[in-house]
Amino acid sequence: MDENQEIVALFDRWKAALQTGDAERVAGCYAPDAVLLPTVSNRVRHDQEGIVDYFRHFLALHPVGRLNQSHVRSHGEIAINSGIYTFTLDGENGQRIEVPARYTFVYRREGDDWLIVEHHSSRMPEG
């Protein structure tokens, strides 16, 4: 697997953590100094406690994500994956809704692993 494929596969690792329903496990994908600019909250999360808090609420929506477009750039110990993803979430009245969003994950290599140091996600303005 080349490095670009490895970086794209990190989305699957993060998505698998979401499927556990465990906010602590999801937060484990993030570096201790990570910043999260989330899709369904106006608050910037800039520490593990804030990231866990966000995912406790987000996971209650039973999110399932898929990548639509992915663009990877690597710069030594830093890698960036930006593009479009779609989340299917619990909406009002028990209906599932699709939320297309733009994303950027910035990863930093920590030993043999990559951790998220920056994650920005925002709804598509025309979606």
Sine and cosine of phi, psi and omega as CSV:
sin_phi,cos_phi,sin_psi,cos_psi,sin_omega,cos_omega
0.00,0.00,0.80,-0.61,0.04,-1.00
-0.98,0.20,0.17,-0.99,-0.10,-0.99
-0.89,0.46,-0.62,0.78,0.03,-1.00
-0.88,0.47,-0.67,0.74,0.05,-1.00
-0.90,0.43,-0.63,0.78,0.03,-1.00
-0.88,0.48,-0.67,0.74,-0.01,-1.00
-0.93,0.37,-0.68,0.73,0.05,-1.00
-0.88,0.48,-0.63,0.78,0.00,-1.00
-0.90,0.44,-0.38,0.93,0.05,-1.00
-0.89,0.46,-0.47,0.88,0.10,-1.00
-0.89,0.46,-0.67,0.74,0.01,-1.00
-0.90,0.45,-0.61,0.79,0.04,-1.00
-0.90,0.43,-0.70,0.71,0.02,-1.00
-0.90,0.44,-0.69,0.72,0.02,-1.00
-0.88,0.47,-0.64,0.77,0.04,-1.00
-0.90,0.45,-0.62,0.79,0.06,-1.00
-0.90,0.44,-0.63,0.77,0.06,-1.00
-0.86,0.51,-0.65,0.76,-0.08,-1.00
-0.92,0.38,-0.29,0.96,0.06,-1.00
-0.96,0.29,-0.36,0.93,-0.06,-1.00
0.97,0.24,0.15,0.99,-0.09,-1.00
-0.96,-0.27,0.96,-0.29,-0.04,-1.00
-0.88,0.48,-0.57,0.82,0.02,-1.00
-0.91,0.42,-0.64,0.77,0.01,-1.00
-0.91,0.41,-0.65,0.76,0.05,-1.00
-0.89,0.46,-0.72,0.69,0.00,-1.00
-0.88,0.48,-0.42,0.91,0.06,-1.00
-0.91,0.41,-0.27,0.96,0.08,-1.00
-0.98,0.19,-0.19,0.98,-0.08,-1.00
-0.97,-0.26,0.59,-0.80,0.10,-0.99
-0.92,0.38,0.42,-0.91,0.01,-1.00
-0.85,0.53,-0.46,0.89,-0.01,-1.00
-0.98,-0.21,0.34,0.94,-0.05,-1.00
-0.92,0.38,0.41,-0.91,0.12,-0.99
-0.86,-0.51,0.74,-0.67,0.03,-1.00
-0.87,-0.49,0.84,-0.54,0.12,-0.99
-0.95,-0.32,1.00,0.00,-0.23,-0.97
-0.99,0.17,0.28,-0.96,-0.04,-1.00
-0.95,0.30,-0.71,0.70,-0.17,-0.99
-0.92,-0.38,0.58,0.81,0.10,-1.00
-0.45,-0.89,0.57,-0.82,0.04,-1.00
-1.00,0.06,-0.17,0.98,-0.05,-1.00
-1.00,0.05,0.76,-0.65,0.14,-0.99
-0.97,0.26,0.73,-0.69,0.02,-1.00
-0.96,-0.28,0.83,-0.55,-0.11,-0.99
-0.78,-0.62,0.33,0.94,0.12,-0.99
-0.42,-0.91,0.20,-0.98,-0.06,-1.00
-0.86,0.50,-0.63,0.78,-0.01,-1.00
-0.87,0.49,-0.70,0.72,0.02,-1.00
-0.92,0.39,-0.62,0.79,0.02,-1.00
-0.91,0.41,-0.69,0.72,0.06,-1.00
-0.87,0.49,-0.70,0.71,0.00,-1.00
-0.86,0.51,-0.72,0.70,0.02,-1.00
-0.86,0.51,-0.74,0.67,-0.08,-1.00
-0.94,0.34,-0.45,0.89,0.11,-0.99
-0.85,0.53,-0.67,0.74,-0.01,-1.00
-0.97,0.24,-0.67,0.74,-0.02,-1.00
-0.90,0.43,-0.66,0.75,-0.03,-1.00
-0.91,0.42,-0.41,0.91,0.06,-1.00
-0.91,0.42,-0.29,0.96,0.03,-1.00
-1.00,0.03,0.02,1.00,0.00,-1.00
0.79,0.61,0.86,0.51,-0.07,-1.00
-0.95,0.32,0.61,-0.79,0.15,-0.99
-0.74,-0.67,0.85,-0.52,-0.08,-1.00
-0.92,-0.38,0.42,-0.91,0.12,-0.99
-0.57,-0.82,0.59,-0.81,0.05,-1.00
-0.99,0.17,0.70,-0.71,0.11,-0.99
-0.97,-0.23,-0.65,0.76,0.04,-1.00
-0.61,-0.79,0.60,-0.80,-0.01,-1.00
-0.62,-0.78,0.73,-0.68,0.01,-1.00
-0.75,-0.66,0.92,-0.40,-0.09,-1.00
-0.95,-0.32,0.70,-0.72,0.16,-0.99
-0.75,-0.66,0.68,-0.73,0.00,-1.00
-0.88,-0.48,0.64,-0.77,-0.01,-1.00
-0.65,-0.76,0.96,0.28,-0.01,-1.00
0.92,0.38,-0.91,-0.41,-0.05,-1.00
-1.00,0.08,0.03,1.00,0.00,-1.00
-0.86,-0.51,0.68,-0.74,0.09,-1.00
-0.71,-0.71,0.55,-0.83,-0.03,-1.00
-0.80,-0.59,0.74,-0.67,0.10,-1.00
-0.82,-0.58,0.91,-0.41,-0.01,-1.00
-0.83,-0.56,0.48,-0.88,0.05,-1.00
0.23,-0.97,-0.56,-0.83,-0.02,-1.00
-0.83,-0.56,0.73,-0.69,0.19,-0.98
-0.75,-0.66,0.30,-0.95,0.03,-1.00
-0.82,-0.58,0.74,-0.67,0.09,-1.00
-0.93,-0.36,0.70,-0.72,0.18,-0.98
-0.99,-0.16,0.81,-0.59,-0.11,-0.99
-0.74,-0.68,0.34,-0.94,0.17,-0.99
-0.94,0.35,0.80,-0.60,0.06,-1.00
-0.96,-0.28,-0.27,-0.96,0.04,-1.00
-0.93,0.37,0.46,-0.89,0.04,-1.00
0.86,0.50,0.43,0.90,0.06,-1.00
0.96,0.27,0.09,1.00,0.01,-1.00
-0.99,0.15,0.56,-0.83,0.09,-1.00
-1.00,0.06,0.69,-0.72,0.02,-1.00
-0.84,-0.55,0.44,-0.90,0.07,-1.00
-0.97,-0.25,0.72,-0.69,0.00,-1.00
-0.83,-0.55,0.98,-0.20,0.09,-1.00
-0.97,0.23,0.64,-0.77,-0.06,-1.00
-0.55,-0.84,0.44,-0.90,0.16,-0.99
-1.00,0.06,0.52,-0.86,0.02,-1.00
-0.61,-0.79,0.42,-0.91,0.23,-0.97
-0.62,-0.78,0.84,-0.54,0.17,-0.98
-0.95,-0.32,0.78,-0.62,0.15,-0.99
-0.93,-0.37,0.82,-0.57,-0.03,-1.00
-0.93,-0.37,0.52,-0.85,0.12,-0.99
-0.84,-0.55,0.74,-0.67,0.04,-1.00
-0.94,0.33,0.78,-0.62,0.05,-1.00
-0.82,-0.57,0.99,-0.11,-0.10,-1.00
0.92,0.39,-0.84,-0.54,0.02,-1.00
-1.00,-0.05,0.05,1.00,-0.11,-0.99
-0.89,-0.46,0.28,-0.96,0.12,-0.99
-0.90,-0.43,0.74,-0.68,0.07,-1.00
-0.87,-0.50,0.52,-0.86,0.04,-1.00
-0.97,0.26,0.80,-0.60,0.08,-1.00
-0.94,-0.33,-0.32,0.95,0.04,-1.00
-0.50,-0.87,0.74,-0.67,0.03,-1.00
-0.65,-0.76,0.90,-0.44,0.05,-1.00
-0.89,-0.45,0.76,-0.66,0.02,-1.00
-0.63,-0.77,0.78,-0.62,0.02,-1.00
-0.60,-0.80,0.64,-0.77,0.02,-1.00
-0.83,0.55,0.54,-0.84,0.09,-1.00
-0.92,0.40,0.76,-0.65,-0.05,-1.00
-0.91,0.41,-0.41,0.91,-0.02,-1.00
-0.95,-0.30,0.16,0.99,-0.06,-1.00
-0.98,-0.17,0.00,0.00,0.00,0.00
